[in-house]
Amino acid sequence: MESYKRHPFHIKYKAGINNKGKLETLDVDFLADGGPYCAVSPFVIWRPTVQCTGPYVVPAVRCDSRVAYTNNPATGAMRGFGTPQQVFACESFIDMCAEKAGLDPYEFRKINFFRQGTTTHTDQKLSNHKVSIEEVTDKALSKIGWKTKWKKCSRGNPRDDGLLYGIGFATSYRGVSLGAEGNDFCSAIVNIQPDASILLEVGVSENGQGLKTAMTHILAVELGVKEGRIKFLDTDTSSITDGGPTVASRGTIVGGNAVIDAARRIREMMAPVLKDLIGASHKGHEYGNSRITNPITGKSISFEKAVAACHNRKMYLHALGVFQGPDVNWDEHHGKGNAYFTYVYGCQACELTVDPATGRTKVLNVVAAHEVGKAINPQMAAGQIFGGIVMGMGFALHEKLECEAGMIKNLNFNSYKIPRTNDIPEMTAILVENADPAGPWGAKSLGEPTNELMGAAVANAIYYATGIRFTKTPIRAEDIKGISNNRPSAALPSIGTACDVL
């Protein structure tokens, strides 16, 4: 009752496709419910506008995005920031287009996918990073066995056990960090004490996403010390400059780059002292295993002794590191520009069953492949994927906000349903690494892409199970209930069918 909610969207997609299955035109309308205040609504509808085509080449695009003031609950930023709604509509629609064209959903996508050097509908050339949409899709679909299993979908005809089986997938691309929404810059402070303990401050905050762990690990590797030597101080803008909103897909890339800059400034400070202690090295001194080594002579010194020597020379090992994101630009009037300095790509595929008697959907298995640039902490990255899958299942199947006269009616978890432990499927996370020049050690982002795909993946799988195309989320049991065992597959809706996303 006391917090803002995700924006409801009403979305219309219409496309023109040639006889080879190639997308030629796309016409898109976004109408978002912003509630009684403007807040972040202009930005929430901006990102879906930039990414309205999905990861597909379309020569002619018109996209109109609007937000309305209403007496419904206040809306704001929620994981995905407008893209779970857009991806649900777009990827459901792409499957509809594939069927109209008489093609396998994957084959249709493959014809239309971005390629290296593609120019997007906003006139941005994708040439400064690896365009990996086909790579992540191939890995996810190969792992889940798409080619074999898609042919076995029930399409409205129950199996011997009475259940309907379906498999579906969705793909997406996502601009990293704020892009033209704001300014991408950040700072970090590294302060080494006389006893060689290290204090670290970063201008973005820990929100439970594991930022402290990632930043600590980056600094530990850069200085060649154990992570236990580092104390991460909570972000306080009275002592460190504000690095902007943490949000869900920028902490590692902006904070990590700032930490690396600060660490390398410290190493530059220590270089003259190390020259006297272990000799100069034109290749630079090597930091590792809590020692600093001259790689030419092999002579080394412990990190503690090197720090003590610096302090004995009245040297403060204190540095401010900064990251200034690559230039982006945006022409609001024409809807053109380099909206983001790099992008990430993802694909999620799921298998499920539907009980036609009760309408209950059971997600059995999910495979998610995400291109992350470089996984700073692979275990935490997999955790981000698993969490995004489950949260996306809530968006797809469970979570419906009931409102009346602007007031929320279902104020407890007995009426506002979320996925339970026994709803969680088998999950496989595939991390695809293509180092990005803009990221720390090549890392990019992962927080939001993992959450924006499940809505469409589940809806597409339900379609191939039941023969019914659902265009609203959540798709709950009562929406499916009553399908008879002999019900034929539903006719495909016309290609201009609206997708309502709540």
C-alpha positions as CSV (number, residue, x, y, z in Angstrom):
1,M,0.0,0.0,0.0
2,E,2.8,2.4,0.8
3,S,5.2,1.9,-2.1
4,Y,5.0,2.7,-5.8
5,K,4.3,0.0,-8.4
6,R,5.4,-1.1,-11.9
7,H,3.7,0.9,-14.7
8,P,0.8,-0.9,-16.4
9,F,1.1,-0.8,-20.2
10,H,-1.3,-1.1,-23.1
11,I,0.8,-2.0,-26.1
12,K,-0.1,-2.4,-29.8
13,Y,2.3,-4.0,-32.3
14,K,1.8,-4.2,-36.1
15,A,4.3,-5.4,-38.6
16,G,4.9,-5.8,-42.3
17,I,6.7,-9.0,-43.4
18,N,7.9,-9.9,-46.8
19,N,7.5,-13.4,-48.4
20,K,11.0,-14.4,-47.2
21,G,10.0,-13.9,-43.5
22,K,11.9,-10.6,-43.3
23,L,10.5,-7.8,-41.1
24,E,10.1,-4.7,-43.3
25,T,8.0,-2.3,-41.1
26,L,7.0,-2.0,-37.5
27,D,4.3,0.2,-36.0
28,V,4.2,0.4,-32.2
29,D,2.1,2.2,-29.6
30,F,2.9,2.3,-25.9
31,L,0.4,3.8,-23.4
32,A,1.5,3.6,-19.8
33,D,-0.5,4.2,-16.6
34,G,1.6,6.6,-14.6
35,G,-0.7,7.1,-11.7
36,P,-1.2,10.5,-10.1
37,Y,2.4,11.8,-10.4
38,C,4.8,12.1,-13.3
39,A,7.9,10.9,-11.3
40,V,10.1,8.7,-13.5
41,S,7.4,8.0,-16.1
42,P,9.1,9.8,-19.0
43,F,12.2,7.6,-18.6
44,V,10.1,4.4,-18.0
45,I,8.5,4.9,-21.5
46,W,11.7,6.1,-23.1
47,R,13.7,2.8,-22.7
48,P,10.9,0.7,-24.4
49,T,10.8,3.2,-27.2
50,V,14.6,2.8,-27.8
51,Q,14.3,-1.0,-27.7
52,C,10.8,-1.4,-29.3
53,T,12.0,-3.5,-32.2
54,G,13.6,-6.1,-30.0
55,P,16.9,-7.5,-31.3
56,Y,15.7,-7.4,-34.8
57,V,16.5,-5.4,-37.9
58,V,13.5,-3.4,-39.2
59,P,14.1,-0.8,-41.9
60,A,11.0,1.3,-41.2
61,V,9.8,1.9,-37.7
62,R,7.2,4.2,-36.1
63,C,6.9,4.2,-32.3
64,D,4.7,6.4,-30.3
65,S,5.0,6.4,-26.5
66,R,2.7,8.1,-24.1
67,V,1.9,8.0,-20.3
68,A,-1.4,9.0,-18.7
69,Y,-2.2,10.6,-15.4
70,T,-4.7,8.4,-13.6
71,N,-6.2,7.9,-10.2
72,N,-4.5,4.5,-9.9
73,P,-1.6,3.7,-7.6
74,A,1.6,5.7,-7.9
75,T,4.1,4.2,-10.3
76,G,7.9,4.3,-10.4
77,A,11.1,2.3,-11.1
78,M,10.9,-1.5,-10.8
79,R,13.3,-4.1,-12.0
80,G,13.3,-3.9,-15.8
81,F,12.2,-0.2,-15.9
82,G,9.5,-0.6,-18.6
83,T,11.1,-3.5,-20.5
84,P,9.3,-6.6,-19.0
85,Q,6.1,-5.1,-20.4
86,Q,7.7,-4.3,-23.8
87,V,9.5,-7.6,-24.1
88,F,6.3,-9.5,-23.2
89,A,4.4,-7.8,-26.0
90,C,7.2,-7.8,-28.6
91,E,8.3,-11.4,-28.1
92,S,4.8,-12.7,-28.0
93,F,4.2,-10.8,-31.2
94,I,7.3,-12.1,-32.9
95,D,6.0,-15.7,-32.3
96,M,2.7,-14.6,-33.9
97,C,4.7,-13.2,-36.9
98,A,6.6,-16.4,-37.2
99,E,3.4,-18.4,-37.4
100,K,1.9,-16.0,-40.0
101,A,5.1,-16.5,-42.0
102,G,5.0,-20.3,-41.6
103,L,8.3,-20.5,-39.9
104,D,9.7,-22.0,-36.7
105,P,9.9,-19.2,-34.1
106,Y,13.7,-19.6,-34.0
107,E,14.1,-19.6,-37.7
108,F,12.0,-16.5,-38.0
109,R,14.2,-14.7,-35.4
110,K,17.4,-15.9,-37.0
111,I,16.4,-14.3,-40.3
112,N,15.8,-11.0,-38.5
113,F,18.4,-10.9,-35.7
114,F,20.8,-8.0,-35.3
115,R,24.2,-8.7,-36.8
116,Q,27.6,-7.2,-36.1
117,G,27.5,-3.7,-37.5
118,T,23.7,-3.5,-37.7
119,T,22.3,0.0,-37.5
120,T,19.3,0.1,-35.2
121,H,16.1,2.1,-35.8
122,T,17.6,4.9,-33.8
123,D,20.5,5.1,-36.2
124,Q,23.0,3.6,-33.8
125,K,25.6,1.3,-35.3
126,L,26.3,-1.8,-33.2
127,S,30.0,-2.0,-33.8
128,N,31.8,-1.2,-30.5
129,H,30.9,-4.5,-28.9
130,K,30.1,-8.1,-29.9
131,V,26.5,-8.5,-31.0
132,S,25.8,-11.8,-29.4
133,I,22.0,-12.3,-29.7
134,E,22.4,-15.3,-32.0
135,E,25.0,-16.8,-29.7
136,V,22.9,-16.6,-26.5
137,T,19.9,-18.0,-28.3
138,D,21.7,-20.9,-29.8
139,K,23.2,-21.8,-26.4
140,A,19.8,-21.6,-24.6
141,L,17.8,-23.5,-27.2
142,S,20.5,-26.2,-27.7
143,K,20.6,-26.8,-23.9
144,I,16.8,-27.1,-23.6
145,G,16.5,-29.2,-26.7
146,W,14.2,-26.9,-28.7
147,K,14.3,-28.6,-32.1
148,T,13.0,-31.9,-30.7
149,K,10.6,-30.6,-28.0
150,W,8.9,-27.8,-29.9
151,K,7.5,-30.5,-32.3
152,K,6.0,-32.3,-29.3
153,C,3.9,-29.4,-28.0
154,S,0.3,-30.3,-27.3
155,R,-1.3,-27.4,-29.2
156,G,-4.6,-28.0,-27.4
157,N,-4.5,-31.8,-27.4
158,P,-3.7,-33.3,-24.0
159,R,-1.1,-36.0,-23.5
160,D,-2.0,-39.4,-22.1
161,D,-1.7,-38.0,-18.5
162,G,-4.3,-35.4,-19.4
163,L,-1.8,-32.5,-19.3
164,L,-0.9,-30.0,-22.0
165,Y,2.8,-29.6,-22.8
166,G,4.5,-26.5,-24.2
167,I,7.9,-25.0,-24.7
168,G,8.6,-21.4,-25.5
169,F,11.4,-18.8,-25.4
170,A,12.1,-15.1,-25.7
171,T,15.1,-13.0,-26.5
172,S,16.1,-9.4,-25.8
173,Y,18.8,-6.8,-26.0
174,R,19.2,-4.1,-23.4
175,G,21.1,-0.9,-23.2
176,V,23.6,-0.9,-20.3
177,S,23.5,1.7,-17.5
178,L,21.6,5.0,-17.8
179,G,22.7,5.9,-21.3
180,A,21.0,9.1,-22.6
181,E,18.6,8.9,-19.6
182,G,21.2,10.5,-17.4
183,N,24.9,10.9,-16.8
184,D,27.0,7.8,-16.4
185,F,29.9,8.6,-14.1
186,C,31.0,7.3,-10.7
187,S,33.8,7.6,-8.2
188,A,35.6,5.3,-5.7
189,I,38.0,6.0,-2.9
190,V,40.8,3.6,-1.9
191,N,42.5,4.4,1.4
192,I,45.3,2.1,2.6
193,Q,46.1,2.3,6.3
194,P,49.6,2.0,7.9
195,D,48.8,-1.6,8.9
196,A,48.0,-2.4,5.2
197,S,44.2,-2.7,5.9
198,I,42.2,-1.1,3.1
199,L,39.1,1.1,3.2
200,L,36.9,1.2,0.1
201,E,34.1,3.6,-0.7
202,V,32.1,3.6,-4.0
203,G,29.6,6.2,-5.2
204,V,26.9,3.6,-5.9
205,S,25.0,1.7,-3.2
206,E,24.6,-1.9,-2.1
207,N,20.9,-2.8,-2.6
208,G,21.3,-6.5,-1.9
209,Q,22.6,-7.2,-5.4
210,G,26.1,-8.2,-4.3
211,L,27.8,-4.9,-5.2
212,K,30.0,-5.0,-2.1
213,T,31.3,-8.5,-3.0
214,A,32.0,-7.5,-6.6
215,M,33.8,-4.2,-5.8
216,T,35.8,-5.9,-3.0
217,H,36.9,-8.7,-5.4
218,I,37.9,-6.2,-8.1
219,L,40.0,-4.2,-5.6
220,A,41.6,-7.3,-4.1
221,V,42.7,-8.6,-7.5
222,E,44.0,-5.2,-8.6
223,L,46.1,-4.9,-5.4
224,G,46.9,-8.6,-5.2
225,V,45.6,-9.0,-1.6
226,K,43.0,-11.2,0.1
227,E,39.5,-9.8,0.2
228,G,39.4,-10.0,4.0
229,R,41.9,-7.2,4.1
230,I,39.4,-4.8,2.6
231,K,36.6,-3.1,4.5
232,F,33.8,-1.7,2.3
233,L,32.3,1.4,3.8
234,D,28.6,2.1,3.3
235,T,28.0,4.8,0.7
236,D,27.8,8.3,2.2
237,T,27.8,11.3,-0.1
238,S,29.2,13.5,2.7
239,S,32.5,11.6,2.1
240,I,32.3,10.4,-1.5
241,T,30.8,12.1,-4.6
242,D,27.4,10.8,-5.7
243,G,27.7,8.2,-8.4
244,G,24.1,8.4,-9.4
245,P,21.3,5.8,-8.9
246,T,22.5,2.3,-8.4
247,V,19.4,0.9,-10.2
248,A,19.8,-2.7,-11.4
249,S,22.1,-2.7,-14.4
250,R,25.0,-0.3,-13.8
251,G,26.6,-0.9,-10.4
252,T,29.3,-3.2,-11.6
253,I,30.2,-1.3,-14.7
254,V,30.4,2.2,-13.3
255,G,31.6,1.3,-9.8
256,G,34.0,-1.4,-10.9
257,N,35.7,1.0,-13.4
258,A,36.1,3.6,-10.7
259,V,37.6,1.1,-8.3
260,I,40.1,-0.1,-10.9
261,D,41.1,3.5,-11.6
262,A,41.6,4.2,-7.9
263,A,43.7,1.0,-7.4
264,R,45.9,1.8,-10.3
265,R,46.5,5.3,-9.0
266,I,47.6,3.7,-5.8
267,R,50.0,1.5,-7.7
268,E,51.5,4.6,-9.5
269,M,52.0,6.2,-6.1
270,M,53.9,3.1,-4.8
271,A,56.0,2.7,-7.9
272,P,58.9,5.0,-6.8
273,V,59.2,3.3,-3.4
274,L,59.0,-0.1,-5.0
275,K,61.8,0.9,-7.3
276,D,64.1,1.4,-4.3
277,L,63.0,-1.8,-2.6
278,I,62.8,-4.3,-5.5
279,G,64.1,-2.4,-8.5
280,A,62.3,-0.8,-11.4
281,S,60.5,-2.8,-14.0
282,H,59.5,-1.3,-17.4
283,K,56.7,-3.9,-17.5
284,G,55.3,-2.7,-14.1
285,H,55.4,-4.5,-10.8
286,E,53.1,-7.5,-10.4
287,Y,50.7,-7.7,-7.5
288,G,49.5,-11.1,-6.3
289,N,49.4,-13.4,-3.3
290,S,49.8,-10.4,-0.9
291,R,53.2,-9.7,-2.5
292,I,54.6,-7.3,-5.0
293,T,57.1,-8.7,-7.5
294,N,59.6,-7.3,-10.0
295,P,58.8,-9.7,-13.0
296,I,62.3,-9.0,-14.5
297,T,64.4,-10.0,-11.5
298,G,62.0,-12.0,-9.5
299,K,62.7,-9.9,-6.4
300,S,59.6,-9.4,-4.3
301,I,58.3,-7.8,-1.1
302,S,55.2,-8.4,1.0
303,F,52.3,-6.0,0.5
304,E,52.5,-5.1,4.2
305,K,56.2,-4.1,4.1
306,A,55.7,-2.1,0.9
307,V,52.8,-0.2,2.5
308,A,54.9,0.4,5.7
309,A,57.7,1.7,3.6
310,C,55.4,4.2,1.8
311,H,54.1,5.5,5.2
312,N,57.6,5.8,6.5
313,R,58.2,8.2,3.6
314,K,55.2,10.3,4.7
315,M,53.2,9.1,1.7
316,Y,49.3,8.9,1.9
317,L,48.1,5.9,0.0
318,H,44.8,7.5,-0.7
319,A,43.3,7.8,-4.2
320,L,40.0,8.9,-5.8
321,G,39.2,6.9,-8.9
322,V,36.7,8.0,-11.4
323,F,34.7,6.5,-14.3
324,Q,33.2,8.6,-17.1
325,G,31.1,6.6,-19.4
326,P,31.6,6.8,-23.1
327,D,29.7,9.5,-24.9
328,V,26.0,8.9,-25.8
329,N,23.6,11.2,-27.5
330,W,19.9,11.5,-28.2
331,D,17.7,13.7,-30.4
332,E,14.4,13.7,-28.6
333,H,12.6,15.4,-31.5
334,H,13.6,12.8,-34.1
335,G,14.0,9.8,-31.8
336,K,17.6,9.2,-33.1
337,G,21.0,8.8,-31.5
338,N,23.4,6.5,-29.7
339,A,21.1,5.9,-26.8
340,Y,23.5,3.6,-24.8
341,F,27.3,3.1,-25.0
342,T,27.0,-0.7,-25.1
343,Y,24.3,-3.5,-24.9
344,V,23.8,-6.9,-23.4
345,Y,21.8,-9.8,-25.0
346,G,19.8,-12.7,-23.4
347,C,17.5,-15.6,-24.2
348,Q,15.3,-17.6,-21.8
349,A,13.5,-20.8,-22.7
350,C,11.0,-22.7,-20.6
351,E,9.1,-25.9,-20.6
352,L,5.7,-26.2,-18.8
353,T,2.5,-28.1,-18.5
354,V,-1.0,-26.9,-18.2
355,D,-3.8,-28.8,-16.5
356,P,-6.9,-28.1,-18.7
357,A,-9.3,-29.0,-15.9
358,T,-7.9,-26.6,-13.3
359,G,-6.0,-24.2,-15.5
360,R,-2.9,-24.6,-13.4
361,T,0.4,-23.9,-15.1
362,K,3.5,-25.7,-13.9
363,V,6.9,-24.4,-15.1
364,L,9.1,-27.4,-15.3
365,N,12.4,-26.3,-16.6
366,V,14.1,-23.0,-17.5
367,V,17.3,-22.4,-19.4
368,A,18.7,-18.8,-19.4
369,A,21.7,-17.7,-21.5
370,H,22.9,-14.1,-20.9
371,E,25.9,-12.3,-22.3
372,V,27.6,-10.5,-19.4
373,G,30.8,-9.3,-21.0
374,K,32.8,-10.8,-18.1
375,A,31.4,-12.5,-15.0
376,I,33.2,-10.8,-12.0
377,N,31.7,-13.4,-9.7
378,P,30.1,-16.3,-11.7
379,Q,28.3,-17.7,-8.7
380,M,26.6,-14.4,-7.9
381,A,25.9,-13.9,-11.6
382,A,24.1,-17.2,-11.7
383,G,22.2,-16.1,-8.6
384,Q,21.1,-13.0,-10.4
385,I,19.7,-15.1,-13.3
386,F,17.9,-17.5,-10.9
387,G,16.3,-14.6,-9.0
388,G,15.3,-12.9,-12.3
389,I,13.7,-16.1,-13.5
390,V,11.5,-16.5,-10.4
391,M,10.6,-12.8,-10.3
392,G,9.7,-13.0,-14.0
393,M,7.5,-16.1,-13.3
394,G,5.6,-13.9,-10.8
395,F,5.0,-11.3,-13.5
396,A,3.9,-14.0,-16.0
397,L,1.7,-16.2,-13.8
398,H,0.9,-14.9,-10.4
399,E,1.1,-11.2,-9.5
400,K,-2.0,-9.2,-10.2
401,L,-2.7,-5.9,-8.4
402,E,-6.4,-5.5,-7.8
403,C,-7.5,-1.9,-7.7
404,E,-10.8,-0.2,-7.1
405,A,-11.3,3.6,-7.1
406,G,-7.5,4.1,-7.0
407,M,-7.1,1.9,-3.9
408,I,-5.3,-1.5,-3.8
409,K,-7.6,-4.3,-2.7
410,N,-5.3,-7.2,-2.3
411,L,-2.9,-6.0,0.5
412,N,-1.6,-9.3,1.7
413,F,0.1,-12.4,0.2
414,N,-3.1,-14.5,0.7
415,S,-4.6,-12.5,-2.2
416,Y,-1.6,-11.0,-3.9
417,K,0.1,-14.2,-5.2
418,I,3.8,-14.6,-5.7
419,P,5.7,-17.8,-6.7
420,R,6.1,-20.3,-3.8
421,T,8.9,-22.7,-3.2
422,N,7.1,-25.5,-4.9
423,D,6.5,-23.4,-8.0
424,I,10.3,-23.1,-8.6
425,P,11.4,-25.1,-11.7
426,E,14.7,-26.6,-12.6
427,M,16.9,-23.7,-13.7
428,T,20.1,-23.6,-15.7
429,A,22.2,-20.4,-16.1
430,I,24.6,-20.0,-19.0
431,L,27.0,-17.1,-18.8
432,V,28.3,-16.0,-22.2
433,E,31.4,-13.9,-21.9
434,N,32.5,-11.4,-24.6
435,A,34.8,-8.8,-22.9
436,D,33.5,-5.3,-23.5
437,P,36.0,-2.4,-23.8
438,A,33.8,-0.2,-21.7
439,G,33.5,-2.5,-18.7
440,P,35.8,-3.4,-15.7
441,W,37.8,-6.4,-17.0
442,G,35.2,-6.4,-19.8
443,A,32.2,-6.8,-17.5
444,K,28.8,-5.3,-18.4
445,S,25.4,-5.8,-16.6
446,L,22.9,-8.5,-15.7
447,G,20.4,-7.3,-13.0
448,E,17.5,-6.4,-15.3
449,P,17.8,-8.5,-18.4
450,T,17.2,-11.7,-16.3
451,N,13.8,-10.3,-15.3
452,E,12.4,-9.1,-18.6
453,L,12.2,-12.4,-20.5
454,M,10.1,-14.8,-18.6
455,G,6.7,-13.1,-19.3
456,A,7.0,-13.8,-23.0
457,A,8.7,-17.1,-22.7
458,V,5.9,-18.4,-20.5
459,A,3.2,-16.9,-22.7
460,N,4.7,-18.5,-25.8
461,A,5.0,-21.9,-24.1
462,I,1.3,-21.7,-22.9
463,Y,0.3,-20.9,-26.5
464,Y,2.0,-24.0,-27.8
465,A,0.5,-26.0,-25.0
466,T,-3.1,-24.8,-25.2
467,G,-3.5,-23.2,-28.6
468,I,-4.6,-20.0,-26.9
469,R,-2.7,-16.7,-27.2
470,F,-2.9,-14.8,-24.0
471,T,-2.1,-11.1,-24.3
472,K,-2.3,-10.0,-20.7
473,T,-0.2,-10.8,-17.7
474,P,-0.5,-12.5,-15.3
475,I,-1.9,-15.6,-17.0
476,R,-3.7,-17.2,-14.1
477,A,-5.4,-20.5,-13.7
478,E,-8.9,-19.0,-13.9
479,D,-7.9,-17.5,-17.3
480,I,-7.0,-21.0,-18.7
481,K,-9.5,-23.1,-16.8
482,G,-12.2,-24.8,-18.8
483,I,-10.2,-25.9,-21.8
484,S,-11.7,-29.2,-22.8
485,N,-9.5,-32.1,-23.7
486,N,-10.9,-32.1,-27.3
487,R,-10.7,-28.4,-27.8
488,P,-8.9,-27.6,-31.1
489,S,-6.1,-25.1,-31.3
490,A,-7.2,-21.5,-31.4
491,A,-6.9,-19.6,-34.6
492,L,-3.9,-17.3,-34.5
493,P,-5.1,-13.7,-33.8
494,S,-4.6,-11.2,-36.5
495,I,-1.1,-9.7,-36.7
496,G,-2.3,-6.3,-35.4
497,T,-3.8,-7.8,-32.2
498,A,-3.1,-5.6,-29.2
499,C,-1.1,-6.9,-26.3
500,D,-2.3,-5.5,-22.9
501,V,0.4,-5.7,-20.3
502,L,-0.6,-5.1,-16.7
